[in-house]
């Protein structure tokens, strides 16, 4: 409620109380006059009419007072200032350049393998001729015989102690290789011999042999013997 409304209400209340006091004083005088008239044996006045008149007088006074008072204006709420939210200012991000490391070429040493005794260029052999027991030679059951081949050292290494001819596959026929007693240089030829014993059963038999170096590694062409047991 505003201050003006409070003042108007106070004025209205004060005026009303003042008129009420006048009315009460009027009633008091009236009753006093009525009592005096009764004592003087004056004709009785209608009390209800008096009450009605007094009531109308009070209502008229109250209505007049109410008409004078100016109605107060309705209260209006004053909006409070709202908080303003600060709008964030966009910030630009400057990308940081990341240095790219380029790997430098690393020099790689190239190792050239050296020829070893097991290299095909070091140890190699080639068949030259059958010196004895040609293919298809007939043998009696259990007959002993020697097979000799002429071969050539086609490698780059010299055949020294430990080099020999060894059995590979087929029918072994109790073959025993004779040792190579002399060194064989590259491009030289040599005869190698194996002693056999023909099988007891009739049939055709082959036995395959090959050169072996001191490390036990085979090399060169295959050599074979072929016989027929009757």
C-alpha positions as a printed NumPy array, in Angstrom:
array([[   0.   ,    0.   ,    0.   ],
       [   1.33 ,    3.451,   -0.913],
       [   1.717,    6.402,    1.463],
       [  -1.145,    8.324,   -0.199],
       [  -3.511,    5.395,    0.352],
       [  -2.648,    5.312,    4.035],
       [  -3.325,    9.02 ,    4.422],
       [  -6.734,    8.838,    2.686],
       [  -7.768,    5.878,    4.809],
       [  -6.805,    7.787,    7.977],
       [  -8.828,   10.796,    6.874],
       [ -11.874,    8.659,    6.082],
       [ -11.663,    6.955,    9.493],
       [ -11.313,   10.278,   11.341],
       [ -14.326,   11.822,    9.555],
       [ -16.443,    8.765,   10.259],
       [ -15.591,    8.794,   13.951],
       [ -16.42 ,   12.46 ,   14.124],
       [ -19.869,   11.964,   12.567],
       [ -20.499,    8.987,   14.805],
       [ -19.74 ,   11.171,   17.793],
       [ -22.233,   13.782,   16.549],
       [ -24.846,   11.084,   16.102],
       [ -24.285,    9.739,   19.594],
       [ -24.536,   13.238,   21.014],
       [ -27.793,   13.664,   19.099],
       [ -29.147,   10.489,   20.609],
       [ -28.154,   11.557,   24.084],
       [ -30.008,   14.896,   23.696],
       [ -32.987,   13.086,   22.256],
       [ -33.281,   10.658,   25.119],
       [ -32.806,   13.464,   27.592],
       [ -35.66 ,   15.444,   25.958],
       [ -37.832,   12.366,   25.849],
       [ -37.362,   11.776,   29.551],
       [ -38.147,   15.414,   30.349],
       [ -41.324,   15.312,   28.225],
       [ -42.469,   12.167,   29.979],
       [ -42.084,   13.833,   33.338],
       [ -44.175,   16.798,   32.087],
       [ -46.911,   14.424,   30.829],
       [ -46.328,   15.501,   27.139],
       [ -47.726,   13.101,   24.455],
       [ -45.297,   10.168,   23.752],
       [ -43.136,   10.482,   20.578],
       [ -42.776,    7.387,   18.237],
       [ -39.394,    5.933,   19.258],
       [ -39.125,    3.766,   16.085],
       [ -39.473,    6.8  ,   13.889],
       [ -36.689,    8.488,   15.774],
       [ -34.415,    5.434,   15.328],
       [ -35.173,    5.317,   11.632],
       [ -34.379,    8.99 ,   11.185],
       [ -31.123,    8.673,   13.107],
       [ -30.076,    5.68 ,   11.053],
       [ -30.805,    7.473,    7.767],
       [ -28.82 ,   10.443,    8.976],
       [ -25.77 ,    8.241,    9.756],
       [ -26.035,    6.429,    6.41 ],
       [ -26.249,    9.733,    4.577],
       [ -23.223,   11.053,    6.393],
       [ -21.228,    7.882,    5.698],
       [ -22.219,    7.881,    2.016],
       [ -21.225,   11.5  ,    1.602],
       [ -17.894,   10.893,    3.239],
       [ -17.265,    7.887,    1.031],
       [ -18.06 ,    9.967,   -2.046],
       [ -15.544,   12.604,   -1.028],
       [ -12.686,   10.168,   -0.524],
       [ -10.826,    9.611,   -3.803],
       [ -10.269,    5.891,   -4.45 ],
       [  -6.694,    4.862,   -4.272],
       [  -4.974,    3.604,   -7.355],
       [  -4.122,   -0.093,   -7.455],
       [  -0.678,   -1.014,   -6.388],
       [   1.716,   -1.706,   -9.176],
       [   4.932,   -3.619,   -8.685],
       [   8.025,   -1.981,  -10.055],
       [  10.057,   -4.569,  -11.959],
       [  13.49 ,   -5.083,  -10.562],
       [  16.39 ,   -4.734,  -12.96 ],
       [  17.437,   -8.134,  -14.277],
       [  20.97 ,   -9.332,  -14.255],
       [  22.574,   -9.135,  -17.618],
       [  24.791,  -12.006,  -18.598],
       [  27.963,  -11.011,  -20.245],
       [  28.156,  -12.423,  -23.762],
       [  31.416,  -14.293,  -24.177],
       [  33.641,  -12.732,  -26.755],
       [  34.905,  -15.399,  -29.189],
       [  38.612,  -15.789,  -29.11 ],
       [  40.518,  -16.901,  -32.143],
       [  42.996,  -19.737,  -31.676],
       [  46.127,  -19.415,  -33.713],
       [  47.324,  -22.933,  -34.672],
       [  50.843,  -23.652,  -33.626],
       [  52.928,  -25.082,  -36.381],
       [  54.422,  -28.422,  -35.34 ],
       [  57.781,  -29.078,  -36.906],
       [  57.851,  -32.276,  -38.965],
       [  60.97 ,  -34.293,  -38.542],
       [  62.132,  -35.885,  -41.76 ],
       [  64.27 ,  -38.924,  -41.049],
       [  67.624,  -38.618,  -42.647],
       [  68.895,  -41.367,  -44.835],
       [  71.007,  -43.797,  -42.846],
       [  73.921,  -45.259,  -44.61 ],
       [  73.67 ,  -49.065,  -44.62 ],
       [  76.805,  -51.028,  -45.002],
       [  76.585,  -53.69 ,  -47.695],
       [  78.243,  -56.916,  -46.699],
       [  79.414,  -59.071,  -49.559],
       [  79.341,  -62.732,  -48.541],
       [  82.606,  -64.562,  -48.99 ],
       [  82.737,  -67.931,  -50.618],
       [  82.717,  -70.807,  -48.127],
       [  83.593,  -74.467,  -48.556],
       [  79.865,  -75.205,  -48.894],
       [  79.288,  -72.633,  -51.656],
       [  78.314,  -74.124,  -55.019],
       [  81.072,  -72.094,  -56.67 ],
       [  83.61 ,  -73.446,  -54.238],
       [  82.788,  -77.173,  -54.393],
       [  81.342,  -78.636,  -57.57 ],
       [  81.864,  -81.754,  -59.666],
       [  80.791,  -83.014,  -63.087],
       [  80.616,  -86.547,  -64.56 ],
       [  83.079,  -87.191,  -67.381],
       [  82.878,  -90.971,  -68.138],
       [  82.156,  -94.493,  -66.859],
       [  85.563,  -96.191,  -66.592],
       [  84.196,  -99.639,  -65.662],
       [  80.896, -101.575,  -65.48 ],
       [  78.752,  -99.995,  -68.138],
       [  75.004,  -99.654,  -67.669],
       [  73.107, -102.957,  -67.866],
       [  76.135, -105.184,  -67.12 ],
       [  75.051, -108.722,  -66.078],
       [  76.214, -110.039,  -62.713],
       [  75.879, -113.391,  -60.935],
       [  74.102, -113.4  ,  -57.569],
       [  76.543, -112.162,  -54.878],
       [  79.317, -111.362,  -57.394],
       [  81.866, -108.714,  -56.248],
       [  82.76 , -105.905,  -58.655],
       [  84.229, -102.35 ,  -58.755],
       [  82.605,  -99.33 ,  -60.353],
       [  84.909,  -96.461,  -61.412],
       [  83.842,  -92.996,  -62.632],
       [  85.951,  -90.22 ,  -64.075],
       [  84.877,  -86.826,  -62.708],
       [  86.087,  -83.219,  -62.958],
       [  86.499,  -80.562,  -60.251],
       [  84.372,  -77.724,  -61.687],
       [  84.437,  -75.658,  -58.491],
       [  86.872,  -73.033,  -57.235],
       [  88.209,  -74.964,  -54.235],
       [  90.758,  -77.768,  -54.158],
       [  89.594,  -81.183,  -52.99 ],
       [  91.868,  -82.152,  -50.143],
       [  91.79 ,  -84.608,  -47.223],
       [  88.218,  -85.419,  -46.164],
       [  86.68 ,  -85.238,  -49.653],
       [  85.132,  -88.52 ,  -50.839],
       [  82.298,  -90.108,  -52.752],
       [  79.318,  -91.202,  -50.629],
       [  76.095,  -93.24 ,  -51.075],
       [  72.92 ,  -91.276,  -51.816],
       [  69.946,  -93.557,  -52.591],
       [  68.891,  -96.712,  -54.477],
       [  70.412, -100.159,  -53.777],
       [  73.505,  -99.875,  -51.613],
       [  74.809, -103.347,  -52.542],
       [  77.313, -103.162,  -49.644],
       [  79.193, -100.382,  -51.474],
       [  82.525,  -99.226,  -50.008],
       [  84.161,  -96.055,  -51.459],
       [  87.904,  -95.892,  -51.804],
       [  89.597,  -92.807,  -50.342],
       [  90.874,  -89.964,  -52.507],
       [  94.536,  -89.834,  -51.633],
       [  95.682,  -86.867,  -53.773],
       [  94.462,  -83.23 ,  -53.816],
       [  92.324,  -82.298,  -56.797],
       [  92.662,  -78.679,  -57.944],
       [  89.915,  -76.83 ,  -59.863],
       [  89.489,  -78.092,  -63.495],
       [  91.448,  -81.266,  -62.754],
       [  89.984,  -84.75 ,  -63.282],
       [  90.181,  -87.794,  -61.043],
       [  88.887,  -91.381,  -60.964],
       [  86.778,  -92.449,  -57.993],
       [  85.936,  -96.112,  -57.213],
       [  83.331,  -97.998,  -55.147],
       [  83.502, -101.771,  -54.429],
       [  80.087, -103.562,  -54.658],
       [  78.603, -106.983,  -54.084],
       [  75.721, -107.958,  -56.39 ],
       [  72.439, -108.894,  -54.691],
       [  71.511, -112.578,  -54.405],
       [  68.095, -112.136,  -55.986],
       [  67.767, -111.753,  -59.715],
       [  66.791, -108.334,  -60.99 ],
       [  67.944, -104.908,  -62.151],
       [  69.626, -102.673,  -59.595],
       [  70.839,  -99.073,  -59.473],
       [  72.926,  -97.344,  -56.842],
       [  73.416,  -93.503,  -56.715],
       [  76.475,  -91.744,  -55.259],
       [  77.74 ,  -88.166,  -54.925],
       [  80.806,  -86.226,  -53.809],
       [  80.986,  -84.951,  -50.174],
       [  83.346,  -82.311,  -48.765],
       [  85.132,  -82.346,  -45.379],
       [  82.051,  -80.742,  -43.711],
       [  79.816,  -83.639,  -44.854],
       [  77.923,  -81.586,  -47.449],
       [  77.101,  -83.202,  -50.806],
       [  77.906,  -81.387,  -54.032],
       [  78.199,  -81.971,  -57.766],
       [  76.366,  -84.27 ,  -60.191],
       [  74.944,  -87.662,  -59.209],
       [  76.93 ,  -90.794,  -60.21 ],
       [  75.248,  -94.19 ,  -60.524],
       [  75.841,  -97.851,  -61.353],
       [  73.294, -100.052,  -63.169],
       [  73.51 , -103.908,  -63.202],
       [  71.312, -106.925,  -63.951],
       [  71.536, -110.015,  -61.702],
       [  70.829, -113.354,  -63.505]])
